[in-house]
Amino acid sequence: MKTNAKLFLKVSVASFLILFVAGYSFYQARKLIAGPRIAIESPSNGAMLGSSIVEIVGKAENISFISMNDRPIYVDEQGIFKEKLLLAYGYNIIKVAARDKFGRNTVETLEVVYK
């Protein structure tokens, strides 16, 4: 009877450890699995702006390259980017594209109006 209890305890502990390691590995790999992400914080999409110069602020995650309107831009250690852009009078489309080290791409489009 004692050997069955010891065996059950060993199998239970081993199963728990295997599940813990697998869960932790998936948790750590979630950013690699998700691919590149871009979030534009300001200005908001569809904003009416009164100045021809606008600062585009956002955050990028899991990227190896990022560009705005096909021009490379830079991010800091936290993934924050800030770029000033000269707007044309009227309707403007701003495209922010990113690629990760596995070649996956994502694009965010921002539409603003300069009046």
N, C-alpha and C positions, 0 to 999 in steps of 0.2 A: 504494500500500500504506500509506503514512504517513497519507493522508487518512482511510482506513477506521479506522485505529487511533485517530486523533484524534476522529473521530465516535463511535466506540464508547466512548471515555473520557468524552466530553461527555454522551452519553446515560446512561452508568452513573452519573456524578456527579449528574446531574439527577434520575434515578430514585431514587437514595439520599436526596437532599435532600427530595424529595416524600414518600417513605415516612417519613422522619424527622419531618417537620412534621405529617403525618397521625397518626402514632403519638403524638406529643407532645400534639397537640390532643385526641385521644381520652382520653389519660391525664389531662389537666387537666379534661375534661368529665365524668369518671366520677362525681363527686359529684352533679352536676346530673342525670345519667341515673339514678342509684340512687334518688333521692328521699329523703324524711325517714327517719331511723333513730333508734330509742330503745333504750338498753341500761340496764336497772335493775341496779345493782351490789349494793345492800343495802337491805333484808334479802332473803334468798333466797326464792324462791317456795315456799310451803308451810311457812314458818317458824313455830315456836311461840314467841311472845313473852311475857315476863313483865311488861312495862311497858305502860301504856296509851298512852304517847307514843312514837312511832317516828319516826326520821329516814329518809326515803326518799332515797337517793343514786343518781344515774345520770348518763348522758351522752347528749346528743342531738346529732345532726348533720344539717345541711342543713334547718334548720327556720326558719320565720318566726313561728310561734306554737306554744306548748305549754301544756297544762293538765293538772291532776291532779284527778280527780273533778269535772270541768267547772269548775274554778277556775283562772284563769291563774297560772302560776308563771314564775319567771325563771331564766335560765341565765347563766353567766359567759362570758368570751371564748373559753374552751376548750370550751364546750358542757356544762359540768358543772352539774347542778342538785342542790340539797339542800333538802328541805322536811320540816318536822315536821308530823306528823298525829296526831290523837287517835283512838285505836281504840275501837270498841265491844267489849264483852265477847263473846267467841266468834269466829265466822268473819267476816272482813272481806275485801272485794274492793276493790282500789285500781286505778283506771284512769288511765293516763297516755296522753294523746293529743297528737299533733303534726301540723302542717300545714306544707308548704313554700310558697314564693312562687308555685308553679304550681297550687296547690290540691290536691295529692296528700296523702292522709292516711295515718297509721299509728297503731295503738293497741297498747299493751302492758298486760297485766293482771297484777296481782300479788295473790296470795291468801295471807293470813296469818291466824293464829289467836292471839287474846289470851286467855291463861288466867289 
